């Protein structure tokens, strides 16, 4: 398994770069944000990143990580 993380500010083309990099390296590309948006309604839980649930979960995760 190969994992490549692209980090940066929103709107700079990270997804486009990741798709092109995956094509060049012949690796599959998994877009976790898109996957969460698709699975949210199926699992009947709010998985979208901008929901209050996701924001609270992120804050809790960060607090527990740095405690």
BELWO-V34712 format. One record per helix or strand of 2 or more residues. SS is the DSSP state (H for helix, E for strand). FROM is the first residue (numbers start at 0). TO is the last residue. If there is no record, write none. Layout:
ss: (SS;SS)
from: (FROM;FROM)
to: (TO;TO)
This chain:
ss: (H;H;H)
from: (13;31;51)
to: (24;42;65)
